[in-house]
Amino acid sequence: MSRKAGDMQQQAEYFVGLDWGGARHTVAVANARREIVARFSVANSLEGVCELVRRLQEWAPVAGVAVEATRDPVVLYLYNAGFTIYPVNPKVSKNWRAGLSPAESKSDGRDARMLAVELCRRHEELHALHVSEPAIEAFAGLCRTHRRLIEQRANLVQQLKGVLKIYFAAALAFFSDWASPAAWRFIKRFATPQKLANTRKSTLIAFLRANQIGLTPTWLKRIDERLQAADWPTPPDHLAYEFQAMAIVAQLLALQPQIDKCAREIAQRAEAFPETALMHSLPGAGKHLAPALAAMSLKTAGQPHRLAFLRAAAGVAPVERDSGKRSAPYAAAATRFGAPPCTCSPIAPSITAPGRAPSTGYAANAATPTPRRCANSPTNGCASSTACWRPDNPTTSSATWRPSGGAAAPSTTKRANWLWKTPHEKLEPAA
């Protein structure tokens, strides 16, 4: 092939930047020389999306479409039409925009142009969108929604406690678990300190029995102390806080049935995937976390960068921060799902369930926690880049290994946190 023909073939490849909007979508098309050859916009409607596909097909072959959204119906429509989609993190596109203009000027046309040009320059470094089988996508979507609903419930509970602290502080002593529907029904039934103080003891006992709460000595003491609820100072705007508390309780009572329904659907669909049973074998992986981990594994099956994605999602992919005198690598993502086990260790670290704070452990006070490289890698056959121990080897068990100058490694419940140490800490055998 001549050089002229090769140049023509290179120029025939086009890169598209799509800046989606609520009313219209702005599109820019760049050639292999990063020159904008077309700009247009389409309406945010089914007719507009069909027009977008038709106009992009005129520029075939399209090497890829860069877009900041991955859940928009337009993205799915383009994916089903055969286009390669490159999702771009908004933080990354913001840095690209700053590289084009120090003032970071922003408009739909400039953003579409920026996405098209940067896709042409960096398409080999970006990861294309991968859509799994419909059953896997549905299962992963349920797990994602369940986690978000739990987070939404946790936020509402914190709001409710904040409001009660202002106008109904006595109610906070009645329940230790405010994520319980019984606590919400209690506030709905006894909405003010005066109403609680004037309630008869038999009425409160009947409420507890209706909500399947046993009459323990602690509860009997709380019932006797209900008369003190009216002794707390009442703010002048207590009625406004009462309305706010009732609104939050109504949201919580409407949200909980959907959480339960989503959990039942997840449990039913999880039976079709053997990965769920495997994840259940991990210590700390309960009925909610195990399906979420299984969905994560299923979503990445067959992808070329699967291991890197799982490490980043689990929080064991180190990110370097080396500038001047500062050098502190740390985990790339929060350890919401804990750290995956090393390939040479049959023992998995403990995992925190969604919606709960990660448990503190041996290295909880470390300034910049980061995973250590496996002590057995690579000379002893460990292929993992994360920390691990060898419980099957007496010379490398958690009872005989210790960090430099430190105490012996904790066992059992604190093994998971033993994976996280301060930077540059070296693992050496105990004397």
C-alpha positions in Angstrom: 0.0 0.0 0.0 1.4 3.4 -1.0 1.9 6.2 1.6 -0.9 8.2 -0.1 -3.3 5.3 0.2 -2.3 4.8 3.8 -2.9 8.5 4.6 -6.3 8.3 3.0 -7.2 5.2 5.1 -6.0 7.0 8.3 -8.1 10.1 7.5 -11.1 7.9 6.9 -11.4 7.1 10.6 -13.5 9.5 12.6 -13.9 10.2 16.3 -17.1 11.7 17.7 -17.6 13.8 20.8 -21.2 13.9 22.3 -22.2 16.5 24.8 -25.7 15.4 25.9 -28.2 17.8 27.3 -31.8 18.0 28.6 -33.1 19.6 25.4 -30.5 19.0 22.7 -27.4 16.9 22.2 -24.4 18.6 20.6 -22.1 16.5 18.4 -18.6 17.1 17.0 -16.8 14.9 14.5 -13.0 14.9 14.2 -10.7 13.1 11.8 -7.5 11.3 12.5 -5.6 14.6 12.3 -7.8 15.9 15.2 -9.5 18.4 12.8 -13.2 19.1 13.4 -15.0 18.2 10.2 -18.6 18.4 11.3 -20.7 20.0 14.1 -24.4 19.6 14.6 -27.0 19.1 17.3 -30.1 16.9 17.6 -33.2 17.1 19.7 -33.4 15.0 22.9 -36.2 12.8 21.5 -36.5 9.5 19.7 -36.6 11.3 16.3 -33.4 13.2 17.3 -31.6 10.0 18.3 -32.5 8.3 15.0 -31.2 11.4 13.2 -28.0 11.2 15.2 -27.4 7.6 14.2 -28.2 8.3 10.5 -25.8 11.3 10.4 -23.0 9.4 12.2 -23.3 6.5 9.7 -22.5 9.0 6.9 -19.1 9.4 8.5 -18.3 5.7 8.6 -16.2 4.2 9.9 -16.6 5.9 13.3 -13.8 4.7 15.6 -15.7 5.7 18.7 -18.0 8.1 20.5 -16.9 9.9 23.7 -19.6 10.8 26.1 -19.6 11.7 29.8 -22.8 9.7 30.6 -23.2 5.9 30.6 -26.8 5.5 31.8 -28.5 7.9 29.3 -30.8 6.2 26.8 -29.0 7.9 24.0 -25.8 6.0 24.9 -27.6 2.7 25.0 -29.2 3.5 21.6 -25.8 4.2 20.0 -24.3 1.1 21.6 -27.1 -1.0 20.1 -26.6 0.6 16.8 -23.1 -0.8 16.7 -21.0 2.3 17.8 -18.1 1.9 20.2 -18.8 4.1 23.3 -16.0 5.5 25.4 -17.4 6.7 28.8 -15.3 9.6 30.1 -15.2 10.5 33.8 -16.4 14.1 34.4 -13.2 14.7 36.4 -11.1 13.6 33.5 -13.0 15.8 31.0 -12.7 18.8 33.3 -8.9 18.4 33.2 -9.1 18.1 29.4 -11.1 21.3 29.2 -8.6 23.1 31.4 -5.8 22.0 29.0 -7.6 23.7 26.1 -8.2 26.9 28.0 -6.8 28.2 31.3 -10.1 30.0 31.8 -11.9 26.6 31.4 -14.5 28.2 29.2 -17.4 25.9 28.9 -20.2 25.5 26.3 -21.9 22.6 24.7 -20.0 23.1 21.4 -16.6 23.4 23.1 -17.3 20.3 25.2 -18.3 18.2 22.2 -15.2 19.4 20.3 -13.0 18.7 23.3 -14.3 15.1 23.7 -13.8 14.4 20.0 -10.3 15.7 19.9 -9.2 14.0 23.1 -10.8 10.7 22.0 -8.7 10.9 18.9 -5.6 11.5 20.9 -6.2 9.0 23.7 -8.5 6.3 22.4 -5.9 3.6 22.9 -5.7 4.5 26.6 -9.5 4.7 27.2 -11.7 1.7 27.9 -14.8 1.1 25.7 -18.2 0.6 27.3 -19.0 -3.1 27.8 -22.6 -4.2 28.2 -23.0 -7.7 29.6 -25.8 -10.2 29.0 -29.3 -8.8 29.9 -29.6 -11.2 32.9 -26.3 -10.0 34.3 -27.1 -6.4 33.6 -30.4 -6.7 35.4 -28.8 -8.5 38.4 -26.0 -5.9 38.6 -28.6 -3.1 38.4 -30.6 -4.5 41.2 -27.5 -4.7 43.4 -26.6 -1.2 42.6 -30.1 0.1 43.3 -30.2 -1.8 46.6 -27.0 -0.2 47.7 -28.2 3.3 46.7 -31.5 2.8 48.5 -29.7 1.8 51.7 -27.5 4.9 51.4 -30.6 7.0 50.9 -32.2 5.4 54.0 -29.1 6.1 56.0 -29.2 9.8 55.0 -32.8 10.1 55.9 -32.1 8.5 59.3 -29.4 11.0 60.0 -31.7 13.9 59.1 -34.4 12.5 61.4 -32.1 12.2 64.3 -30.9 15.8 63.7 -34.4 17.1 63.7 -35.3 15.1 66.9 -32.3 16.4 68.6 -33.6 19.9 68.3 -37.3 19.6 69.3 -37.7 16.0 70.7 -34.5 15.0 72.4 -36.2 12.5 74.8 -37.2 10.3 71.8 -33.6 9.6 70.9 -33.1 7.6 74.1 -35.9 5.2 73.3 -34.2 3.5 70.3 -30.6 2.7 69.6 -31.3 1.5 66.1 -33.0 4.3 64.2 -32.9 2.3 60.9 -35.7 0.2 62.4 -39.2 0.8 61.1 -40.4 0.5 64.7 -38.5 3.7 65.6 -40.1 5.5 62.7 -43.6 4.3 63.7 -42.9 5.5 67.2 -42.3 9.0 66.1 -45.3 8.9 63.8 -47.5 7.8 66.8 -45.9 10.0 69.5 -44.9 13.1 67.4 -44.3 15.6 70.3 -42.8 15.5 73.8 -46.1 16.4 75.3 -47.9 13.6 73.5 -45.4 11.1 74.7 -45.5 12.3 78.3 -49.3 12.2 78.4 -49.5 8.6 77.0 -50.5 5.9 79.4 -48.1 3.1 80.2 -50.5 0.5 78.8 -50.6 2.3 75.5 -46.9 2.2 75.1 -46.8 -1.5 76.1 -49.4 -2.2 73.5 -47.3 -0.3 70.9 -44.2 -2.4 71.7 -46.1 -5.7 71.5 -47.6 -4.6 68.1 -44.0 -4.0 66.8 -42.7 -7.3 68.3 -40.5 -5.6 70.9 -40.0 -7.5 74.1 -40.7 -5.8 77.5 -37.1 -6.0 78.8 -36.1 -4.1 82.0 -34.5 -1.5 79.8 -37.8 -0.8 78.0 -39.7 -0.7 81.2 -37.3 1.9 82.5 -37.7 3.9 79.3 -41.5 3.8 79.7 -41.3 5.0 83.2 -39.0 7.9 82.2 -41.4 9.1 79.5 -42.8 11.7 81.8 -39.5 13.6 81.7 -39.9 14.2 77.9 -42.0 17.3 78.6 -39.3 18.8 80.9 -37.0 19.5 77.9 -37.1 23.1 76.6 -39.4 23.5 73.6 -38.1 25.7 70.8 -40.6 28.4 69.5 -40.6 26.9 66.0 -41.2 23.3 67.2 -44.2 22.9 64.9 -42.0 23.4 61.9 -39.6 20.7 63.1 -42.5 18.4 63.8 -43.7 18.8 60.2 -40.2 18.1 59.0 -39.9 14.9 61.1 -43.2 13.7 59.9 -42.1 14.2 56.3 -38.9 12.3 56.9 -40.8 9.4 58.6 -43.2 9.2 55.7 -40.2 8.9 53.3 -38.6 6.2 55.4 -41.8 4.2 55.7 -42.3 4.4 51.9 -38.6 3.5 51.2 -38.3 0.4 53.4 -40.8 -1.8 51.5 -38.9 -1.1 48.2 -35.6 -2.0 49.9 -37.1 -5.3 51.1 -38.6 -6.0 47.6 -35.3 -5.3 45.9 -33.5 -7.6 48.3 -36.0 -10.4 47.7 -35.5 -10.0 43.9 -31.7 -10.1 44.3 -31.9 -13.2 46.4 -34.1 -14.9 43.8 -31.9 -14.0 40.8 -28.7 -14.8 42.6 -29.5 -18.5 42.6 -28.9 -18.5 38.9 -25.2 -17.5 39.3 -22.7 -19.9 40.9 -20.5 -16.9 41.7 -22.9 -15.9 44.5 -22.2 -19.1 46.4 -18.5 -18.5 46.1 -18.8 -15.0 47.4 -20.9 -16.3 50.3 -17.8 -18.3 51.4 -15.9 -15.1 52.1 -15.9 -14.1 55.8 -18.2 -11.2 56.4 -20.0 -11.5 53.1 -23.6 -11.7 54.0 -26.9 -11.9 52.1 -26.5 -8.4 50.7 -22.7 -8.1 50.1 -22.2 -11.5 48.4 -24.6 -10.8 45.5 -23.0 -7.4 45.0 -19.6 -9.0 44.8 -20.9 -11.6 42.4 -22.4 -9.0 40.2 -19.1 -7.1 40.1 -17.3 -10.3 39.1 -19.9 -11.1 36.4 -19.8 -7.6 34.9 -16.1 -7.8 34.4 -16.0 -11.4 33.0 -14.2 -11.5 29.7 -12.8 -8.0 29.9 -9.1 -7.5 29.2 -8.6 -5.2 32.2 -10.7 -7.3 34.6 -8.1 -7.7 37.4 -7.3 -4.0 37.3 -10.9 -3.0 37.5 -11.6 -5.4 40.4 -8.6 -4.1 42.4 -9.7 -0.5 41.8 -13.3 -1.2 42.8 -12.1 -3.1 45.9 -9.7 -0.3 47.0 -6.4 -2.1 46.7 -5.1 -0.4 43.6 -2.4 2.1 44.9 -2.4 5.7 43.6 0.8 7.5 43.9 1.0 11.1 45.3 4.6 12.1 44.9 5.2 15.8 44.7 8.2 17.6 46.3 8.7 16.3 49.8 5.4 14.5 49.9 5.2 10.8 48.9 2.2 9.0 50.1 0.6 6.2 47.9 -2.9 5.3 49.0 -5.7 3.1 47.9 -7.6 4.3 44.8 -11.1 3.6 46.1 -12.8 3.4 49.4 -12.7 -0.1 51.0 -16.5 -0.4 51.0 -16.2 -3.9 49.8 -13.0 -4.7 51.6 -9.8 -6.1 50.0 -9.9 -9.2 47.7 -7.8 -12.1 48.9 -4.3 -12.8 47.5 -4.1 -15.6 45.0 -1.7 -17.6 47.3 -3.9 -17.3 50.4 -7.0 -19.4 51.0 -8.2 -17.0 53.7 -10.1 -14.0 52.6 -10.1 -10.7 54.5 -13.2 -9.5 56.2 -15.6 -7.4 54.1 -17.9 -4.6 55.1 -21.5 -4.7 54.1 -22.9 -1.8 52.0 -24.4 1.0 54.1 -22.1 0.3 57.0 -18.9 2.0 58.0 -15.7 -0.1 57.5 -14.6 -1.7 60.8 -11.5 -0.3 62.4 -8.6 -2.6 63.2 -4.9 -3.0 63.8 -3.8 -0.2 61.4 -6.9 2.1 61.9 -4.7 5.0 63.1 -2.3 4.8 60.1 -1.9 8.2 58.5 -2.0 7.0 54.9 -3.1 3.3 54.7 -1.9 1.4 51.7 -1.7 -2.2 50.7 1.7 -3.9 51.0 3.1 -6.1 48.3 2.9 -9.8 49.1 5.8 -11.0 51.1 5.9 -14.3 49.0 5.9 -12.5 45.6 7.3 -13.2 43.2 10.0 -15.6 44.4 7.6 -17.9 46.2 5.1 -18.1 43.4 2.5 -15.5 44.5 1.1 -13.7 41.5 -0.7 -11.0 43.5 0.4 -7.4 43.8 -1.5 -7.0 47.1 -0.6 -8.0 50.6 -1.2 -11.5 51.8 0.0 -14.1 54.2 0.6 -17.8 53.9 -1.3 -19.6 56.7 -0.4 -23.0 55.3 3.3 -22.1 55.8 4.5 -22.0 59.4 7.3 -19.6 58.5 4.9 -17.0 57.0 1.8 -17.3 59.2 0.2 -14.4 60.9 1.5 -15.5 64.2 5.2 -15.3 63.1 5.3 -12.3 60.8 5.5 -8.8 62.1 6.3 -5.4 60.6 9.7 -3.8 61.2 10.0 -2.7 64.8 6.3 -3.6 65.5 4.3 -6.1 67.4 3.3 -9.5 66.1 0.5 -9.6 63.6 -3.0 -9.8 65.1 -5.0 -12.9 64.3 -8.6 -13.9 63.3 -10.8 -10.8 63.4 -8.0 -8.3 62.7 -6.3 -10.1 59.8 -8.1 -8.1 57.2 -6.8 -4.8 58.6 -3.3 -6.3 58.8 -3.2 -5.9 55.0 -3.1 -2.1 55.3 0.1 -0.5 56.6 1.8 2.8 56.4 3.9 3.4 53.2 7.3 1.8 52.9 6.7 -0.5 55.8 8.6 -3.7 55.4 7.4 -7.1 56.3 10.0 -9.2 58.1 9.9 -12.5 60.0 9.8 -12.3 63.8 12.9 -13.1 65.7 
